[in-house]
Amino acid sequence: MSETPYGFDAVKLRAARTAAGASVARIATAANISERAVSLYLAGSRVPRPEVPESRDG
């Protein structure tokens, strides 16, 4: 899946996850979304709504 107009790219997300050594659960908790959503984003099966990446409290 290619990058969306607002910058989401599953390949970049997978690379960042690998580099950070982060689990799906850790990403889900940090982003306040479900583990299933993270898995779908990582697989490129779904893309987050534009407001999802911005919803995390610093």
All heavy atoms as TSV, in Angstrom:
chain	resi	resn	atom	element	x	y	z
A	1	MET	N	N	0.860	-1.177	0.000
A	1	MET	CA	C	0.000	0.000	0.000
A	1	MET	C	C	0.901	1.233	0.000
A	1	MET	O	O	1.885	1.310	0.714
A	1	MET	CB	C	-0.889	-0.024	1.244
A	1	MET	CG	C	-1.761	1.191	1.370
A	1	MET	SD	S	-2.943	1.016	2.719
A	1	MET	CE	C	-4.252	0.214	1.823
A	2	SER	N	N	0.567	2.198	-0.802
A	2	SER	CA	C	1.371	3.402	-0.893
A	2	SER	C	C	0.992	4.387	0.209
A	2	SER	O	O	-0.008	4.240	0.892
A	2	SER	CB	C	1.191	4.053	-2.260
A	2	SER	OG	O	-0.145	4.440	-2.437
A	3	GLU	N	N	1.813	5.376	0.340
A	3	GLU	CA	C	1.577	6.415	1.339
A	3	GLU	C	C	0.267	7.149	1.042
A	3	GLU	O	O	-0.063	7.424	-0.090
A	3	GLU	CB	C	2.754	7.394	1.306
A	3	GLU	CG	C	2.725	8.381	2.426
A	3	GLU	CD	C	3.996	9.204	2.475
A	3	GLU	OE1	O	5.083	8.630	2.426
A	3	GLU	OE2	O	3.861	10.431	2.552
A	4	THR	N	N	-0.460	7.469	2.099
A	4	THR	CA	C	-1.716	8.207	1.956
A	4	THR	C	C	-1.425	9.695	1.794
A	4	THR	O	O	-0.310	10.145	2.064
A	4	THR	CB	C	-2.602	8.011	3.195
A	4	THR	OG1	O	-1.929	8.554	4.316
A	4	THR	CG2	C	-2.921	6.542	3.426
A	5	PRO	N	N	-2.421	10.482	1.399
A	5	PRO	CA	C	-2.207	11.928	1.257
A	5	PRO	C	C	-1.749	12.600	2.552
A	5	PRO	O	O	-1.096	13.623	2.517
A	5	PRO	CB	C	-3.582	12.459	0.833
A	5	PRO	CG	C	-4.275	11.300	0.229
A	5	PRO	CD	C	-3.752	10.082	0.956
A	6	TYR	N	N	-2.073	12.001	3.702
A	6	TYR	CA	C	-1.677	12.613	4.974
A	6	TYR	C	C	-0.437	11.962	5.581
A	6	TYR	O	O	-0.062	12.240	6.702
A	6	TYR	CB	C	-2.844	12.619	5.978
A	6	TYR	CG	C	-3.478	11.274	6.216
A	6	TYR	CD1	C	-2.972	10.409	7.173
A	6	TYR	CD2	C	-4.581	10.881	5.478
A	6	TYR	CE1	C	-3.554	9.174	7.390
A	6	TYR	CE2	C	-5.178	9.658	5.695
A	6	TYR	CZ	C	-4.655	8.803	6.647
A	6	TYR	OH	O	-5.237	7.586	6.860
A	7	GLY	N	N	0.228	11.096	4.827
A	7	GLY	CA	C	1.540	10.616	5.228
A	7	GLY	C	C	1.647	9.225	5.822
A	7	GLY	O	O	2.734	8.791	6.160
A	8	PHE	N	N	0.542	8.478	5.964
A	8	PHE	CA	C	0.658	7.127	6.525
A	8	PHE	C	C	1.234	6.183	5.493
A	8	PHE	O	O	0.816	6.152	4.346
A	8	PHE	CB	C	-0.699	6.590	7.002
A	8	PHE	CG	C	-0.586	5.173	7.502
A	8	PHE	CD1	C	-0.068	4.928	8.756
A	8	PHE	CD2	C	-0.940	4.098	6.708
A	8	PHE	CE1	C	0.076	3.623	9.218
A	8	PHE	CE2	C	-0.802	2.794	7.157
A	8	PHE	CZ	C	-0.289	2.559	8.413
A	9	ASP	N	N	2.198	5.379	5.929
A	9	ASP	CA	C	2.825	4.378	5.069
A	9	ASP	C	C	3.096	3.153	5.931
A	9	ASP	O	O	3.880	3.214	6.875
A	9	ASP	CB	C	4.111	4.939	4.486
A	9	ASP	CG	C	4.779	4.016	3.479
A	9	ASP	OD1	O	4.551	2.794	3.535
A	9	ASP	OD2	O	5.548	4.512	2.651
A	10	ALA	N	N	2.456	2.023	5.624
A	10	ALA	CA	C	2.605	0.804	6.418
A	10	ALA	C	C	4.046	0.314	6.438
A	10	ALA	O	O	4.516	-0.185	7.468
A	10	ALA	CB	C	1.683	-0.286	5.880
A	11	VAL	N	N	4.765	0.457	5.348
A	11	VAL	CA	C	6.168	0.025	5.293
A	11	VAL	C	C	6.995	0.817	6.303
A	11	VAL	O	O	7.818	0.251	7.034
A	11	VAL	CB	C	6.740	0.168	3.865
A	11	VAL	CG1	C	8.222	-0.111	3.837
A	11	VAL	CG2	C	5.999	-0.754	2.908
A	12	LYS	N	N	6.763	2.120	6.373
A	12	LYS	CA	C	7.491	2.957	7.334
A	12	LYS	C	C	7.101	2.615	8.766
A	12	LYS	O	O	7.942	2.615	9.662
A	12	LYS	CB	C	7.236	4.432	7.055
A	12	LYS	CG	C	7.881	4.911	5.772
A	12	LYS	CD	C	7.566	6.372	5.525
A	12	LYS	CE	C	8.139	6.844	4.206
A	12	LYS	NZ	N	7.780	8.237	3.924
A	13	LEU	N	N	5.824	2.300	8.984
A	13	LEU	CA	C	5.378	1.910	10.318
A	13	LEU	C	C	6.055	0.612	10.746
A	13	LEU	O	O	6.548	0.501	11.873
A	13	LEU	CB	C	3.856	1.750	10.355
A	13	LEU	CG	C	3.268	1.312	11.697
A	13	LEU	CD1	C	3.582	2.314	12.800
A	13	LEU	CD2	C	1.768	1.109	11.570
A	14	ARG	N	N	6.114	-0.375	9.846
A	14	ARG	CA	C	6.783	-1.637	10.174
A	14	ARG	C	C	8.254	-1.420	10.455
A	14	ARG	O	O	8.813	-1.994	11.399
A	14	ARG	CB	C	6.601	-2.650	9.047
A	14	ARG	CG	C	5.200	-3.231	8.977
A	14	ARG	CD	C	5.109	-4.427	8.048
A	14	ARG	NE	N	5.491	-4.131	6.679
A	14	ARG	CZ	C	4.662	-3.684	5.733
A	14	ARG	NH1	N	3.385	-3.474	6.021
A	14	ARG	NH2	N	5.092	-3.455	4.518
A	15	ALA	N	N	8.919	-0.577	9.665
A	15	ALA	CA	C	10.343	-0.300	9.875
A	15	ALA	C	C	10.577	0.381	11.223
A	15	ALA	O	O	11.520	0.042	11.948
A	15	ALA	CB	C	10.889	0.559	8.732
A	16	ALA	N	N	9.713	1.331	11.571
A	16	ALA	CA	C	9.836	2.030	12.852
A	16	ALA	C	C	9.607	1.068	14.009
A	16	ALA	O	O	10.311	1.122	15.029
A	16	ALA	CB	C	8.854	3.190	12.923
A	17	ARG	N	N	8.635	0.189	13.859
A	17	ARG	CA	C	8.358	-0.793	14.912
A	17	ARG	C	C	9.564	-1.702	15.120
A	17	ARG	O	O	9.986	-1.963	16.246
A	17	ARG	CB	C	7.140	-1.632	14.543
A	17	ARG	CG	C	6.889	-2.727	15.556
A	17	ARG	CD	C	5.750	-3.640	15.141
A	17	ARG	NE	N	5.623	-4.693	16.122
A	17	ARG	CZ	C	5.400	-5.958	15.822
A	17	ARG	NH1	N	5.254	-6.332	14.573
A	17	ARG	NH2	N	5.305	-6.847	16.773
A	18	THR	N	N	10.143	-2.179	14.021
A	18	THR	CA	C	11.322	-3.044	14.103
A	18	THR	C	C	12.489	-2.319	14.750
A	18	THR	O	O	13.147	-2.854	15.646
A	18	THR	CB	C	11.715	-3.548	12.699
A	18	THR	OG1	O	10.609	-4.288	12.161
A	18	THR	CG2	C	12.940	-4.425	12.749
A	19	ALA	N	N	12.731	-1.096	14.320
A	19	ALA	CA	C	13.844	-0.316	14.867
A	19	ALA	C	C	13.684	-0.059	16.361
A	19	ALA	O	O	14.662	-0.062	17.113
A	19	ALA	CB	C	13.970	1.007	14.119
A	20	ALA	N	N	12.446	0.146	16.782
A	20	ALA	CA	C	12.187	0.429	18.199
A	20	ALA	C	C	12.063	-0.842	19.036
A	20	ALA	O	O	12.095	-0.777	20.262
A	20	ALA	CB	C	10.905	1.246	18.335
A	21	GLY	N	N	11.899	-1.974	18.373
A	21	GLY	CA	C	11.690	-3.220	19.093
A	21	GLY	C	C	10.380	-3.219	19.860
A	21	GLY	O	O	10.256	-3.834	20.909
A	22	ALA	N	N	9.396	-2.510	19.330
A	22	ALA	CA	C	8.115	-2.346	20.017
A	22	ALA	C	C	7.137	-3.465	19.644
A	22	ALA	O	O	7.065	-3.873	18.491
A	22	ALA	CB	C	7.495	-0.999	19.662
A	23	SER	N	N	6.389	-3.913	20.615
A	23	SER	CA	C	5.350	-4.913	20.375
A	23	SER	C	C	4.084	-4.229	19.864
A	23	SER	O	O	3.910	-3.012	20.024
A	23	SER	CB	C	5.023	-5.666	21.663
A	23	SER	OG	O	4.399	-4.796	22.589
A	24	VAL	N	N	3.204	-5.026	19.287
A	24	VAL	CA	C	1.907	-4.509	18.852
A	24	VAL	C	C	1.163	-3.936	20.054
A	24	VAL	O	O	0.564	-2.864	19.981
A	24	VAL	CB	C	1.086	-5.609	18.136
A	24	VAL	CG1	C	-0.352	-5.180	17.926
A	24	VAL	CG2	C	1.732	-5.968	16.811
A	25	ALA	N	N	1.222	-4.637	21.166
A	25	ALA	CA	C	0.537	-4.175	22.384
A	25	ALA	C	C	1.079	-2.826	22.849
A	25	ALA	O	O	0.304	-1.941	23.243
A	25	ALA	CB	C	0.683	-5.205	23.493
A	26	ARG	N	N	2.377	-2.653	22.792
A	26	ARG	CA	C	2.986	-1.383	23.218
A	26	ARG	C	C	2.545	-0.228	22.320
A	26	ARG	O	O	2.206	0.861	22.800
A	26	ARG	CB	C	4.508	-1.511	23.213
A	26	ARG	CG	C	5.218	-0.283	23.676
A	26	ARG	CD	C	6.695	-0.540	23.776
A	26	ARG	NE	N	7.422	0.707	23.919
A	26	ARG	CZ	C	8.697	0.858	23.682
A	26	ARG	NH1	N	9.431	-0.177	23.302
A	26	ARG	NH2	N	9.288	2.018	23.835
A	27	ILE	N	N	2.539	-0.464	21.020
A	27	ILE	CA	C	2.102	0.573	20.081
A	27	ILE	C	C	0.632	0.902	20.325
A	27	ILE	O	O	0.251	2.077	20.362
A	27	ILE	CB	C	2.322	0.118	18.623
A	27	ILE	CG1	C	3.811	-0.035	18.342
A	27	ILE	CG2	C	1.680	1.095	17.647
A	27	ILE	CD1	C	4.118	-0.749	17.039
A	28	ALA	N	N	-0.191	-0.129	20.496
A	28	ALA	CA	C	-1.622	0.079	20.712
A	28	ALA	C	C	-1.869	0.904	21.970
A	28	ALA	O	O	-2.679	1.838	21.957
A	28	ALA	CB	C	-2.335	-1.261	20.806
A	29	THR	N	N	-1.173	0.572	23.031
A	29	THR	CA	C	-1.332	1.315	24.284
A	29	THR	C	C	-0.897	2.761	24.111
A	29	THR	O	O	-1.601	3.684	24.535
A	29	THR	CB	C	-0.526	0.646	25.404
A	29	THR	OG1	O	-1.032	-0.692	25.590
A	29	THR	CG2	C	-0.640	1.411	26.707
A	30	ALA	N	N	0.238	2.979	23.480
A	30	ALA	CA	C	0.757	4.333	23.293
A	30	ALA	C	C	-0.156	5.187	22.417
A	30	ALA	O	O	-0.304	6.387	22.643
A	30	ALA	CB	C	2.160	4.276	22.682
A	31	ALA	N	N	-0.778	4.549	21.425
A	31	ALA	CA	C	-1.644	5.281	20.493
A	31	ALA	C	C	-3.105	5.278	20.931
A	31	ALA	O	O	-3.942	5.887	20.267
A	31	ALA	CB	C	-1.528	4.671	19.103
A	32	ASN	N	N	-3.399	4.564	22.007
A	32	ASN	CA	C	-4.769	4.464	22.525
A	32	ASN	C	C	-5.727	3.897	21.482
A	32	ASN	O	O	-6.825	4.417	21.262
A	32	ASN	CB	C	-5.251	5.819	23.053
A	32	ASN	CG	C	-6.469	5.682	23.938
A	32	ASN	OD1	O	-6.637	4.683	24.624
A	32	ASN	ND2	N	-7.333	6.679	23.918
A	33	ILE	N	N	-5.274	2.826	20.811
A	33	ILE	CA	C	-6.094	2.115	19.830
A	33	ILE	C	C	-5.979	0.618	20.118
A	33	ILE	O	O	-5.152	0.191	20.917
A	33	ILE	CB	C	-5.672	2.428	18.371
A	33	ILE	CG1	C	-4.210	2.063	18.129
A	33	ILE	CG2	C	-5.934	3.888	18.032
A	33	ILE	CD1	C	-3.747	2.226	16.701
A	34	SER	N	N	-6.788	-0.192	19.454
A	34	SER	CA	C	-6.763	-1.629	19.702
A	34	SER	C	C	-5.554	-2.295	19.043
A	34	SER	O	O	-4.994	-1.787	18.058
A	34	SER	CB	C	-8.044	-2.275	19.167
A	34	SER	OG	O	-8.043	-2.272	17.752
A	35	GLU	N	N	-5.169	-3.439	19.598
A	35	GLU	CA	C	-4.078	-4.215	19.006
A	35	GLU	C	C	-4.466	-4.680	17.602
A	35	GLU	O	O	-3.620	-4.746	16.714
A	35	GLU	CB	C	-3.735	-5.411	19.894
A	35	GLU	CG	C	-3.065	-4.999	21.189
A	35	GLU	CD	C	-2.691	-6.182	22.058
A	35	GLU	OE1	O	-2.383	-7.262	21.522
A	35	GLU	OE2	O	-2.702	-6.012	23.297
A	36	ARG	N	N	-5.737	-4.991	17.416
A	36	ARG	CA	C	-6.218	-5.406	16.092
A	36	ARG	C	C	-6.002	-4.291	15.068
A	36	ARG	O	O	-5.555	-4.552	13.943
A	36	ARG	CB	C	-7.705	-5.772	16.178
A	36	ARG	CG	C	-8.330	-6.124	14.860
A	36	ARG	CD	C	-7.995	-7.529	14.447
A	36	ARG	NE	N	-8.744	-7.852	13.234
A	36	ARG	CZ	C	-8.222	-8.512	12.222
A	36	ARG	NH1	N	-7.006	-8.956	12.283
A	36	ARG	NH2	N	-8.940	-8.750	11.156
A	37	ALA	N	N	-6.301	-3.059	15.453
A	37	ALA	CA	C	-6.093	-1.927	14.543
A	37	ALA	C	C	-4.618	-1.803	14.182
A	37	ALA	O	O	-4.272	-1.625	13.015
A	37	ALA	CB	C	-6.603	-0.637	15.167
A	38	VAL	N	N	-3.747	-1.915	15.167
A	38	VAL	CA	C	-2.298	-1.823	14.899
A	38	VAL	C	C	-1.886	-2.923	13.931
A	38	VAL	O	O	-1.153	-2.666	12.968
A	38	VAL	CB	C	-1.473	-1.905	16.203
A	38	VAL	CG1	C	0.015	-1.990	15.899
A	38	VAL	CG2	C	-1.760	-0.720	17.103
A	39	SER	N	N	-2.357	-4.134	14.166
A	39	SER	CA	C	-2.015	-5.253	13.282
A	39	SER	C	C	-2.470	-4.996	11.849
A	39	SER	O	O	-1.731	-5.275	10.897
A	39	SER	CB	C	-2.640	-6.547	13.799
A	39	SER	OG	O	-2.067	-6.905	15.030
A	40	LEU	N	N	-3.667	-4.460	11.702
A	40	LEU	CA	C	-4.168	-4.154	10.357
A	40	LEU	C	C	-3.361	-3.044	9.700
A	40	LEU	O	O	-3.085	-3.097	8.497
A	40	LEU	CB	C	-5.649	-3.780	10.417
A	40	LEU	CG	C	-6.592	-4.933	10.776
A	40	LEU	CD1	C	-7.996	-4.410	11.039
A	40	LEU	CD2	C	-6.606	-5.989	9.687
A	41	TYR	N	N	-2.964	-2.048	10.467
A	41	TYR	CA	C	-2.134	-0.966	9.926
A	41	TYR	C	C	-0.774	-1.509	9.491
A	41	TYR	O	O	-0.264	-1.167	8.427
A	41	TYR	CB	C	-1.932	0.155	10.939
A	41	TYR	CG	C	-3.196	0.836	11.424
A	41	TYR	CD1	C	-3.212	1.497	12.631
A	41	TYR	CD2	C	-4.372	0.827	10.681
A	41	TYR	CE1	C	-4.359	2.137	13.100
A	41	TYR	CE2	C	-5.522	1.456	11.139
A	41	TYR	CZ	C	-5.511	2.111	12.346
A	41	TYR	OH	O	-6.637	2.738	12.812
A	42	LEU	N	N	-0.181	-2.364	10.327
A	42	LEU	CA	C	1.121	-2.948	10.003
A	42	LEU	C	C	1.055	-3.805	8.742
A	42	LEU	O	O	1.995	-3.820	7.947
A	42	LEU	CB	C	1.643	-3.781	11.170
A	42	LEU	CG	C	2.123	-3.000	12.381
A	42	LEU	CD1	C	2.282	-3.922	13.580
A	42	LEU	CD2	C	3.428	-2.283	12.082
A	43	ALA	N	N	-0.055	-4.506	8.575
A	43	ALA	CA	C	-0.233	-5.363	7.399
A	43	ALA	C	C	-0.569	-4.571	6.141
A	43	ALA	O	O	-0.485	-5.095	5.032
A	43	ALA	CB	C	-1.340	-6.383	7.670
A	44	GLY	N	N	-0.958	-3.313	6.324
A	44	GLY	CA	C	-1.346	-2.508	5.180
A	44	GLY	C	C	-2.765	-2.796	4.728
A	44	GLY	O	O	-3.184	-2.360	3.660
A	45	SER	N	N	-3.512	-3.543	5.550
A	45	SER	CA	C	-4.896	-3.876	5.215
A	45	SER	C	C	-5.845	-2.717	5.454
A	45	SER	O	O	-6.901	-2.647	4.832
A	45	SER	CB	C	-5.373	-5.060	6.059
A	45	SER	OG	O	-4.580	-6.184	5.806
A	46	ARG	N	N	-5.494	-1.867	6.386
A	46	ARG	CA	C	-6.293	-0.678	6.709
A	46	ARG	C	C	-5.347	0.472	6.964
A	46	ARG	O	O	-4.189	0.276	7.297
A	46	ARG	CB	C	-7.127	-0.907	7.972
A	46	ARG	CG	C	-8.217	-1.920	7.780
A	46	ARG	CD	C	-9.083	-2.021	8.979
A	46	ARG	NE	N	-10.042	-0.915	8.985
A	46	ARG	CZ	C	-10.898	-0.701	9.972
A	46	ARG	NH1	N	-10.892	-1.462	11.025
A	46	ARG	NH2	N	-11.749	0.285	9.911
A	47	VAL	N	N	-5.872	1.666	6.832
A	47	VAL	CA	C	-5.091	2.855	7.169
A	47	VAL	C	C	-5.849	3.626	8.248
A	47	VAL	O	O	-7.075	3.624	8.274
A	47	VAL	CB	C	-4.814	3.763	5.951
A	47	VAL	CG1	C	-3.977	3.027	4.920
A	47	VAL	CG2	C	-6.093	4.264	5.326
A	48	PRO	N	N	-5.114	4.264	9.141
A	48	PRO	CA	C	-5.796	5.035	10.183
A	48	PRO	C	C	-6.445	6.278	9.601
A	48	PRO	O	O	-5.995	6.820	8.587
A	48	PRO	CB	C	-4.670	5.411	11.145
A	48	PRO	CG	C	-3.422	5.339	10.330
A	48	PRO	CD	C	-3.670	4.305	9.279
A	49	ARG	N	N	-7.522	6.702	10.257
A	49	ARG	CA	C	-8.103	7.996	9.896
A	49	ARG	C	C	-7.054	9.059	10.203
A	49	ARG	O	O	-6.214	8.871	11.090
A	49	ARG	CB	C	-9.362	8.254	10.724
A	49	ARG	CG	C	-10.494	7.293	10.426
A	49	ARG	CD	C	-11.735	7.618	11.252
A	49	ARG	NE	N	-11.454	7.876	12.663
A	49	ARG	CZ	C	-11.394	6.951	13.621
A	49	ARG	NH1	N	-11.596	5.684	13.319
A	49	ARG	NH2	N	-11.159	7.286	14.870
A	50	PRO	N	N	-7.086	10.179	9.511
A	50	PRO	CA	C	-6.074	11.211	9.739
A	50	PRO	C	C	-5.957	11.644	11.197
A	50	PRO	O	O	-4.866	11.960	11.669
A	50	PRO	CB	C	-6.528	12.374	8.871
A	50	PRO	CG	C	-7.327	11.742	7.788
A	50	PRO	CD	C	-8.003	10.549	8.434
A	51	GLU	N	N	-7.055	11.635	11.946
A	51	GLU	CA	C	-6.989	12.102	13.336
A	51	GLU	C	C	-6.385	11.062	14.271
A	51	GLU	O	O	-5.971	11.403	15.376
A	51	GLU	CB	C	-8.364	12.531	13.845
A	51	GLU	CG	C	-9.389	11.422	13.935
A	51	GLU	CD	C	-10.186	11.194	12.652
A	51	GLU	OE1	O	-9.802	11.667	11.584
A	51	GLU	OE2	O	-11.222	10.512	12.747
A	52	VAL	N	N	-6.279	9.804	13.894
A	52	VAL	CA	C	-5.743	8.776	14.791
A	52	VAL	C	C	-4.288	9.041	15.181
A	52	VAL	O	O	-3.964	9.035	16.351
A	52	VAL	CB	C	-5.923	7.349	14.208
A	52	VAL	CG1	C	-5.153	6.323	15.026
A	52	VAL	CG2	C	-7.405	6.999	14.179
A	53	PRO	N	N	-3.380	9.306	14.213
A	53	PRO	CA	C	-1.994	9.553	14.635
A	53	PRO	C	C	-1.838	10.779	15.546
A	53	PRO	O	O	-0.899	10.859	16.305
A	53	PRO	CB	C	-1.245	9.777	13.309
A	53	PRO	CG	C	-2.093	9.120	12.292
A	53	PRO	CD	C	-3.515	9.275	12.791
A	54	GLU	N	N	-2.779	11.699	15.492
A	54	GLU	CA	C	-2.678	12.908	16.298
A	54	GLU	C	C	-3.399	12.794	17.626
A	54	GLU	O	O	-3.335	13.683	18.459
A	54	GLU	CB	C	-3.269	14.089	15.515
A	54	GLU	CG	C	-2.523	14.356	14.225
A	54	GLU	CD	C	-3.211	15.383	13.359
A	54	GLU	OE1	O	-4.180	16.003	13.824
A	54	GLU	OE2	O	-2.766	15.569	12.232
A	55	SER	N	N	-4.098	11.670	17.880
A	55	SER	CA	C	-4.921	11.549	19.068
A	55	SER	C	C	-4.131	11.206	20.320
A	55	SER	O	O	-4.631	11.322	21.416
A	55	SER	CB	C	-6.001	10.485	18.841
A	55	SER	OG	O	-5.416	9.211	18.738
A	56	ARG	N	N	-2.900	10.808	20.176
A	56	ARG	CA	C	-2.075	10.405	21.312
A	56	ARG	C	C	-1.708	11.600	22.177
A	56	ARG	O	O	-1.311	12.642	21.673
A	56	ARG	CB	C	-0.818	9.733	20.801
A	56	ARG	CG	C	-0.068	9.019	21.876
A	56	ARG	CD	C	1.108	8.299	21.293
A	56	ARG	NE	N	2.244	8.760	22.045
A	56	ARG	CZ	C	3.467	8.854	21.616
A	56	ARG	NH1	N	3.744	8.521	20.386
A	56	ARG	NH2	N	4.433	9.268	22.361
A	57	ASP	N	N	-1.809	11.447	23.464
A	57	ASP	CA	C	-1.389	12.497	24.394
A	57	ASP	C	C	0.111	12.379	24.591
A	57	ASP	O	O	0.590	11.387	25.116
A	57	ASP	CB	C	-2.086	12.347	25.748
A	57	ASP	CG	C	-3.578	12.604	25.650
A	57	ASP	OD1	O	-3.977	13.372	24.771
A	57	ASP	OD2	O	-4.317	12.003	26.442
A	58	GLY	N	N	0.847	13.398	24.105
A	58	GLY	CA	C	2.288	13.501	24.153
A	58	GLY	C	C	2.941	12.611	25.057
A	58	GLY	O	O	3.900	12.255	25.368
